[in-house]
């Protein structure tokens, strides 16, 4: 018997109880048959759209029920609403803190001999940063002051590095008693002295 003859036989005898039972057994689904089908490419193509649809529906339901609450909660965390009294208290605390920092900075500037008129330029969020700013300013200020002092001393005839000869100075009586030769020998020092007066 070939396949065509089997098909014809089953078609002719499909109403008999034995053939019905046999055909039901052949077409019956079992867990193993379903699992084997789902592991094939055709089974995956069939199942994936249904899984995606089910997941999308579940996600939309979750968003509807939970997302707005979570977003509102996060917004409140990031931007807490404060009443005017809290805002005023925070502002006063900040002002008090800055006043304390300024007092410490003024004390330090006074101790270090720095100009207190410039103190506001060196204030920072906390005392440590302010103190660091003042220390940096003192260092730069001292260097500048030292270089200007050296320049002035050189202009006055004094070498701050220590010249072997002391600068020439004269009193009024000495100037009156100078001879022509002595004046010419010390003319530069005398002219500087007279220009300062």
C-alpha positions in Angstrom: 0.0 0.0 0.0 1.4 3.4 -0.9 0.6 6.8 0.6 -2.2 7.6 -1.7 -4.0 4.4 -1.0 -3.6 5.0 2.8 -5.1 8.5 2.4 -8.1 7.1 0.4 -8.7 4.4 3.0 -8.6 7.0 5.9 -10.9 9.3 4.0 -13.4 6.5 3.3 -13.3 5.1 6.8 -13.2 8.4 8.7 -16.5 7.9 10.4 -15.6 4.5 11.8 -14.7 4.6 15.6 -11.3 2.9 15.1 -10.2 5.4 12.4 -11.5 8.4 14.3 -9.6 7.3 17.4 -6.4 6.7 15.4 -6.7 10.1 13.7 -7.3 11.9 17.0 -4.1 10.3 18.4 -2.1 11.5 15.4 -3.4 15.0 15.7 -3.5 15.3 19.5 -1.2 18.0 21.0 1.2 17.0 23.7 3.5 19.3 25.8 6.5 17.7 24.1 5.1 18.4 20.6 4.3 22.0 21.5 7.7 22.6 23.0 9.4 21.1 20.0 7.4 23.3 17.7 8.1 26.5 19.7 11.9 25.8 19.5 11.8 25.8 15.7 12.1 29.0 13.7 8.5 28.8 12.7 7.5 28.4 16.3 9.5 31.4 17.4 8.1 33.5 14.6 4.6 32.5 15.8 5.3 33.1 19.5 7.4 36.3 19.5 4.7 38.8 18.3 2.3 37.4 21.0 5.0 37.8 23.7 5.7 41.4 22.5 2.1 42.2 22.6 1.6 40.8 26.1 4.7 42.7 27.3 3.7 46.0 25.8 0.2 45.7 27.3 1.8 45.0 30.8 4.2 47.9 30.4 1.4 50.3 29.5 -0.6 49.1 32.5 2.4 49.7 34.8 3.0 53.1 33.3 -0.6 54.1 33.8 -0.6 52.9 37.4 2.9 53.9 38.6 4.9 56.2 36.4 3.1 59.4 37.3 3.7 58.8 41.0 7.4 58.0 40.5 7.9 61.1 38.3 6.1 63.4 40.8 8.2 61.9 43.7 11.4 62.5 41.8 10.5 66.0 40.9 9.7 66.8 44.6 13.1 65.3 45.6 15.0 67.4 43.1 12.9 70.6 43.6 11.5 70.6 47.1 9.0 73.3 47.7 9.9 75.5 50.6 7.7 77.9 52.4 8.8 81.5 52.7 9.9 81.0 56.3 12.3 78.3 55.4 13.7 80.4 52.6 14.2 83.3 55.0 15.9 81.1 57.6 18.3 79.7 55.1 19.1 83.2 53.9 19.8 84.4 57.4 22.0 81.4 58.1 24.0 82.1 55.0 24.4 85.7 56.0 25.5 84.8 59.5 28.0 82.3 58.1 29.4 84.8 55.7 29.7 87.4 58.5 31.7 84.9 60.6 33.9 84.1 57.7 34.5 87.8 57.1 35.3 88.5 60.7 38.0 85.7 60.7 39.3 87.0 57.4 39.6 90.5 58.8 41.4 89.3 61.8 43.9 87.3 59.7 44.4 90.2 57.3 45.1 92.5 60.2 47.6 90.0 61.7 49.3 89.5 58.4 49.4 93.3 57.6 47.2 93.0 54.6 45.0 95.9 53.4 41.5 95.2 54.9 39.8 97.2 52.2 40.3 94.3 49.8 39.0 91.6 52.1 35.7 91.1 50.2 37.5 90.0 47.1 39.0 87.0 49.0 35.9 85.7 50.8 34.7 82.2 49.9 32.1 79.7 50.9 34.0 78.5 54.0 36.8 79.7 56.3 39.4 77.3 54.9 39.0 78.5 51.4 39.0 82.1 52.5 42.2 81.6 54.5 43.9 79.9 51.5 42.9 82.9 49.3 44.3 85.3 51.9 47.6 83.3 52.2 47.9 83.4 48.4 47.3 87.1 48.4 49.8 87.7 51.2 52.4 85.8 49.2 51.9 87.9 46.1 51.5 91.1 48.0 54.7 90.6 49.9 56.6 89.8 46.7 55.3 92.9 45.1 56.0 95.1 48.1 59.6 93.7 48.3 60.3 94.4 44.7 58.9 98.0 45.0 61.0 98.5 48.1 64.1 97.4 46.3 63.4 99.7 43.5 63.0 102.7 45.8 66.1 101.8 47.7 68.1 101.7 44.5 66.7 105.1 43.5 67.9 106.5 46.8 71.4 105.2 46.2 71.1 102.1 48.4 71.7 98.7 47.0 69.5 96.3 48.9 71.8 93.4 48.1 74.4 95.1 50.2 76.9 97.3 48.5 80.5 97.4 49.8 80.3 101.2 50.2 77.6 102.9 52.3 75.5 105.5 50.4 76.9 109.0 50.4 74.8 111.4 52.5 75.5 114.9 53.5 74.2 117.3 56.1 73.5 121.0 55.3 76.7 122.1 57.0 78.8 119.6 55.0 77.2 120.9 51.8 78.1 124.5 52.7 81.7 123.6 53.3 82.3 121.6 50.1 85.0 122.7 47.7 84.5 122.7 43.9 86.4 119.4 43.5 84.4 117.7 46.3 81.2 118.8 44.8 82.2 117.4 41.4 83.2 114.1 42.9 79.9 113.7 44.7 77.6 115.6 42.3 75.3 112.8 41.5 74.6 112.0 45.2 74.2 115.6 46.1 71.7 116.2 43.2 69.6 113.2 44.3 69.6 114.5 47.9 68.5 118.0 46.8 65.8 116.6 44.5 64.3 114.7 47.4 63.9 117.9 49.5 
